Amino acid sequence: MSAAMIGWSHTKFGKLENETMETLIVRAARDAIADAGISFADVDEIYVSNFNAGMDPQGFPSSLVFEADDALRFKPSTRVENACASGSAAIHQGLNSIRADKAEIVLVVGVEKMTAATPEVINTGLVSASFVREEAQAGSFAGLFGKIATDYFERYGDQSAALARIAAKNHRNGSVNPLAHMQKDLGYTFCSTISDRNPLVAGPLRRTDCSMVSDGAAAIVLASKDIARNAKKAVSFRSAVQVNDFLPTGRRDMTRLAGCEEAWKRALSSAKLNLGDLSFVETHDCFTIAELMEYEAMGITPVGKGYTAIEEGLTEANGYLPVNLSGGLKAKGHPIGATGVSMHVTSAMQLTGAAPGVQLANPKIGGVFNMGGAGVANYVSILETVR
């Protein structure tokens, strides 16, 4: 163990009309510090993950965290952005600072305020996470993943039923998560049926195949192994891996997520584990086609056979490897800069027996996969409980 999470917090995700980026950052920071049982004066360094891309007029948020407590003034605080993987990128920066002996305690806050922006601004912001020169013609980020789904279907057959099962699973899990944006069990029939309430959005993707625009924040206190040994609780990083791929999708075979596959391979090897050693996974289901392809990339099924994982119940709460017990991005919500931090927080809560919603009986090791862009920035963390 080189570092561990010793405290965490998570606001509700959703359309939070009475919240600003500042109020979300402050609340998440205060709650995480209190949860860790330390003072703000103990913090050595701060990282704030925020994508923004014009969705909020506050484009320089790193020192907003100082509003949580005056003791933070003059401490180094840096904004981190790596598209939808900004949260994991910020966590990695904190881990690197601890490994380099630059800090013993690091506060990481992930935040996004999206819902106050117009649909046009949101769409433009999200499209900026693609290779704009060639891919903006898709019209939206959903359009980009709609093309990925179309290409995948052409190679491996129509997987609309499998995507609907993934959506239904995640909404069922999210329905009992009080932190989730959508707390409603939509059911397979609704998710699989094209209707006025569930129209096609892009290619074969229906509305229920797409994650929601959300507001929210989450925070983590990272500590060195020496401090973590004496903490009241600690979830350590058995491995933490980043793999980046080419930005242009035209340079890659987009019927598979090669960067995700490589990240999982390296993370499991570093942790000296097999996939079957994991108790659960929180994975990046920005669109249901992403979760389906991630089943293949992490090795639950062979390439082209991801549908078997959901059809056979392998990724259900009582299956071989439960996936997205929190409801995932699909139901929990996807406030971009907060997402990676949220995935680590919900995994830490699951490992310590305090998961919001679905709680496994005795989880030992969890995996997190957070993705920026269309399989471009790929982060895998393998987490285990120290106490």
C-alpha positions in Angstrom: 0.0 0.0 0.0 1.5 3.3 -1.1 -1.6 5.4 -0.3 -5.2 5.0 0.8 -8.5 6.8 0.9 -9.2 7.6 4.6 -12.3 9.8 4.1 -14.8 10.6 1.4 -18.0 12.4 0.6 -20.6 12.5 -2.1 -23.4 15.0 -2.8 -26.6 13.9 -4.4 -26.4 14.0 -8.2 -29.1 15.5 -10.3 -30.5 18.9 -11.4 -29.4 20.9 -8.4 -30.9 24.3 -9.1 -30.0 25.8 -5.8 -26.3 24.7 -6.0 -23.3 26.4 -7.6 -19.9 25.1 -8.4 -18.7 26.8 -5.3 -21.3 25.4 -2.9 -20.8 21.9 -4.3 -17.0 22.1 -3.8 -17.3 23.5 -0.3 -19.8 20.9 0.9 -17.9 18.0 -0.6 -14.6 19.2 0.9 -16.0 19.8 4.4 -17.8 16.4 4.5 -14.7 14.5 3.3 -12.4 16.1 5.8 -14.9 15.5 8.6 -15.3 11.9 7.5 -11.5 11.4 7.6 -11.4 12.8 11.1 -8.7 15.3 10.3 -8.5 19.1 10.1 -8.1 21.3 7.0 -4.7 22.3 8.4 -3.5 18.7 7.9 -4.0 18.9 4.1 -0.8 19.3 2.2 -2.1 19.5 -1.4 -5.4 19.8 -3.2 -6.6 18.7 -6.7 -9.9 19.8 -8.1 -11.3 17.9 -11.1 -13.6 19.9 -13.4 -14.2 19.5 -17.1 -16.4 22.6 -17.6 -15.8 23.2 -21.4 -17.8 26.4 -21.1 -20.8 24.8 -19.3 -20.2 27.1 -16.3 -18.9 30.6 -16.4 -16.5 29.8 -13.5 -13.5 28.5 -15.5 -10.9 28.7 -12.7 -12.2 26.8 -9.7 -9.1 25.4 -8.0 -9.0 28.0 -5.1 -12.8 27.9 -4.6 -12.0 25.0 -2.2 -10.5 27.5 0.1 -14.0 28.7 0.9 -14.4 25.5 2.9 -12.0 26.7 5.5 -9.5 29.5 5.9 -6.8 27.0 6.9 -6.5 26.0 3.3 -5.2 29.4 2.2 -1.8 29.3 0.6 -1.8 25.5 0.1 -1.2 24.3 -3.5 -4.4 23.6 -5.3 -4.6 22.6 -9.0 -7.4 22.0 -11.4 -7.1 18.7 -13.3 -9.0 18.0 -16.6 -8.9 14.9 -18.7 -12.4 14.9 -20.2 -14.8 12.4 -18.5 -11.8 10.9 -16.7 -10.9 14.1 -14.9 -11.8 12.7 -11.5 -9.5 9.7 -11.8 -6.8 12.0 -13.3 -7.0 14.2 -10.2 -6.8 11.1 -7.9 -3.7 9.9 -9.8 -2.1 13.3 -9.3 -2.7 13.0 -5.6 -1.3 9.5 -5.5 1.8 10.7 -7.4 2.3 13.5 -4.9 2.2 11.0 -2.0 4.5 8.5 -3.7 7.0 11.4 -4.4 7.0 12.4 -0.7 5.7 15.8 -1.7 2.6 15.3 0.5 1.2 13.0 3.2 -2.4 14.1 2.9 -4.1 15.2 -0.3 -7.7 16.4 -0.8 -9.3 15.6 -4.1 -12.6 17.2 -5.1 -14.5 16.4 -8.3 -17.3 18.8 -9.4 -19.5 19.7 -12.3 -22.3 22.1 -12.7 -24.0 21.3 -16.1 -27.8 21.7 -15.9 -27.8 25.5 -15.9 -26.3 25.6 -19.3 -28.3 25.5 -22.5 -28.5 22.3 -24.5 -26.4 23.9 -27.2 -23.6 24.8 -24.8 -23.7 21.4 -23.2 -23.5 19.7 -26.6 -20.6 21.9 -27.8 -18.7 21.2 -24.5 -19.1 17.5 -24.7 -18.2 17.3 -28.4 -14.9 19.1 -27.5 -13.9 15.8 -25.9 -13.7 14.2 -29.4 -11.3 14.9 -32.3 -13.3 17.9 -33.3 -11.7 18.4 -36.7 -13.1 15.1 -37.9 -15.7 14.0 -35.4 -17.8 17.1 -34.7 -19.8 16.2 -37.7 -21.4 13.4 -35.6 -23.4 16.3 -34.1 -23.1 15.2 -30.5 -21.2 12.9 -28.2 -24.2 10.6 -28.4 -23.8 10.8 -32.2 -20.2 9.6 -31.8 -21.2 6.6 -29.6 -24.2 6.0 -31.9 -21.8 5.4 -34.7 -19.7 3.2 -32.5 -22.8 1.2 -31.7 -23.7 1.0 -35.4 -20.3 -0.3 -36.4 -20.4 -2.8 -33.5 -23.8 -4.1 -34.6 -22.7 -4.4 -38.2 -19.8 -6.6 -37.1 -21.4 -8.7 -34.2 -25.1 -8.4 -34.8 -27.9 -6.3 -33.4 -27.3 -6.0 -29.7 -30.3 -3.6 -28.9 -31.7 -6.2 -26.4 -28.4 -6.5 -24.6 -28.2 -2.7 -24.3 -31.7 -2.5 -22.9 -30.8 -5.1 -20.3 -27.8 -3.1 -19.3 -29.9 0.0 -18.9 -32.6 -1.9 -16.9 -29.9 -3.3 -14.6 -28.3 0.0 -13.9 -31.7 1.7 -13.3 -32.7 -1.1 -11.0 -29.5 -0.6 -9.0 -29.8 3.2 -9.0 -33.4 3.0 -7.9 -32.3 2.2 -4.3 -29.3 4.6 -4.3 -30.4 7.9 -2.6 -27.4 9.7 -4.2 -28.5 8.9 -7.7 -29.9 11.3 -10.2 -32.7 8.9 -11.3 -34.1 6.6 -8.6 -36.6 4.7 -10.7 -36.6 1.1 -11.9 -37.6 1.5 -15.5 -37.6 -2.2 -16.3 -36.5 -4.0 -19.4 -39.7 -3.5 -21.4 -39.5 0.3 -21.2 -35.8 0.4 -21.9 -36.1 -1.9 -25.0 -39.1 -0.2 -26.5 -38.8 2.8 -28.8 -41.5 5.3 -27.8 -42.2 9.0 -27.3 -40.7 8.7 -23.8 -37.8 6.6 -25.0 -37.0 7.8 -28.6 -33.9 6.9 -30.7 -31.2 9.5 -30.0 -28.4 8.5 -32.3 -27.9 5.4 -34.4 -29.4 2.5 -32.5 -29.1 4.3 -29.1 -32.3 5.1 -27.3 -32.7 7.7 -24.6 -32.3 5.0 -22.0 -29.0 4.1 -23.5 -27.5 7.5 -22.7 -26.3 8.9 -19.4 -27.9 12.1 -18.1 -26.7 15.6 -17.8 -26.1 16.1 -14.0 -24.8 18.4 -11.3 -22.8 17.1 -8.3 -19.6 16.7 -6.4 -17.6 14.1 -4.6 -14.4 14.3 -2.6 -11.7 12.0 -1.3 -8.9 12.4 1.3 -5.8 10.5 0.3 -3.2 9.7 2.9 0.3 8.1 3.0 0.5 4.5 4.2 1.9 5.7 7.6 -1.0 7.9 8.2 -3.5 5.4 6.8 -2.3 2.8 9.3 -3.8 4.8 12.2 -6.9 6.0 10.4 -10.3 4.9 11.5 -10.9 3.4 8.0 -8.8 3.0 5.0 -9.2 1.7 1.4 -5.9 1.3 -0.4 -4.9 1.3 -4.0 -3.6 -2.1 -4.9 -2.9 -0.7 -8.4 -3.7 2.4 -10.3 -3.1 2.5 -14.0 -3.5 5.1 -16.8 -3.5 4.2 -20.5 -4.1 6.8 -23.2 -5.0 6.0 -26.8 -5.1 8.0 -30.1 -7.7 10.8 -30.0 -9.0 10.3 -33.6 -11.3 7.3 -33.7 -10.3 6.9 -37.3 -6.9 5.6 -36.2 -8.5 2.8 -34.1 -10.9 -0.1 -34.5 -13.8 1.3 -32.6 -15.6 -2.1 -32.3 -13.3 -2.7 -29.3 -11.9 -0.5 -26.6 -8.2 -1.3 -26.9 -7.1 1.3 -24.3 -9.6 0.0 -21.8 -8.4 -3.6 -22.4 -4.7 -2.6 -22.0 -5.5 -0.6 -18.8 -7.3 -3.6 -17.2 -4.4 -6.0 -18.3 -1.8 -3.8 -16.7 -3.8 -3.1 -13.5 -4.6 -6.7 -12.8 -1.0 -7.7 -13.5 0.3 -5.0 -11.2 -2.1 -6.1 -8.5 -1.2 -9.7 -9.1 -4.8 -10.6 -9.4 -7.2 -12.2 -11.9 -10.5 -10.7 -12.9 -12.3 -13.4 -10.9 -10.6 -12.1 -7.7 -12.7 -8.9 -7.8 -15.9 -8.6 -5.8 -17.4 -5.9 -8.1 -16.6 -3.3 -10.7 -17.8 0.3 -11.2 -17.3 1.0 -14.9 -17.9 3.9 -17.2 -21.3 3.4 -18.8 -21.6 6.9 -20.4 -23.6 4.9 -23.0 -24.8 1.3 -22.7 -22.7 0.3 -25.7 -19.7 1.4 -23.7 -20.5 -0.9 -20.8 -21.1 -3.8 -23.2 -17.7 -3.3 -24.9 -16.1 -2.9 -21.4 -17.3 -6.4 -20.5 -15.1 -7.6 -23.3 -12.2 -5.3 -22.6 -12.0 -6.3 -18.9 -12.2 -10.0 -19.9 -15.7 -11.1 -18.7 -16.4 -12.4 -22.2 -14.5 -12.8 -25.5 -14.7 -9.9 -28.0 -18.0 -9.8 -29.7 -19.7 -11.8 -26.9 -20.3 -9.0 -24.4 -24.1 -9.6 -24.7 -23.7 -13.0 -23.0 -22.5 -11.3 -19.8 -25.8 -9.5 -19.4 -28.0 -12.2 -20.8 -26.6 -14.8 -18.4 -26.8 -12.4 -15.4 -23.0 -12.4 -14.9 -23.0 -8.6 -14.1 -26.0 -8.6 -11.9 -25.7 -8.0 -8.1 -25.8 -11.8 -7.6 -23.7 -12.7 -10.6 -20.1 -13.6 -11.3 -18.9 -10.0 -11.3 -21.5 -7.3 -10.2 -21.1 -4.2 -12.4 -22.3 -0.7 -11.4 -24.1 -1.5 -8.2 -24.4 2.3 -7.7 -26.5 2.6 -10.8 -23.5 3.7 -12.8 -23.4 6.9 -14.9 -26.6 5.7 -16.5 -28.8 6.1 -13.4 -26.5 7.7 -10.8 -25.7 10.6 -13.2 -22.6 11.9 -15.0 -21.5 15.3 -13.8 -18.3 15.0 -15.8 -15.6 16.3 -13.3 -17.2 14.5 -10.4 -17.7 11.1 -12.1 -14.2 9.5 -11.5 -14.1 10.7 -7.9 -17.7 9.4 -7.4 -16.8 6.0 -8.8 -13.9 5.7 -6.2 -16.2 7.0 -3.4 -19.0 4.5 -4.1 -16.4 1.7 -4.4 -14.9 2.7 -1.0 -18.3 2.8 0.5 -19.1 -0.7 -0.9 -15.9 -2.1 0.5 -16.5 -0.7 3.9 -20.1 -2.0 4.1 -21.7 1.4 3.7 -22.8 1.5 0.1 -25.8 3.7 -0.7 -28.3 1.2 -2.2 -27.1 -2.2 -3.2 -24.6 -3.6 -0.7 -22.8 -6.9 -1.2 -22.4 -9.3 1.7 -18.6 -9.3 2.1 -16.8 -7.5 -0.7 -13.0 -7.7 -0.5 -11.6 -6.1 -3.7 -13.2 -3.7 -6.1 -12.3 -2.4 -9.6 -12.9 1.0 -11.1 -12.8 1.9 -14.8 -13.1 5.6 -15.7 -12.9 6.7 -19.4 -12.2 10.0 -21.0 -13.5 10.6 -24.5 -14.3 7.6 -26.7 -11.9 5.2 -25.2 -9.0 7.8 -25.1 -8.0 8.3 -21.5 -8.4 5.0 -19.6 -8.0 4.7 -15.8 -8.2 1.5 -13.8 -8.0 1.3 -10.0 -7.9 -1.9 -8.0 -9.1 -1.1 -4.4 -9.1 -3.2 -1.2 -10.0 -2.6 2.3 -7.3 -2.1 4.9 -9.7 -1.5 7.7 
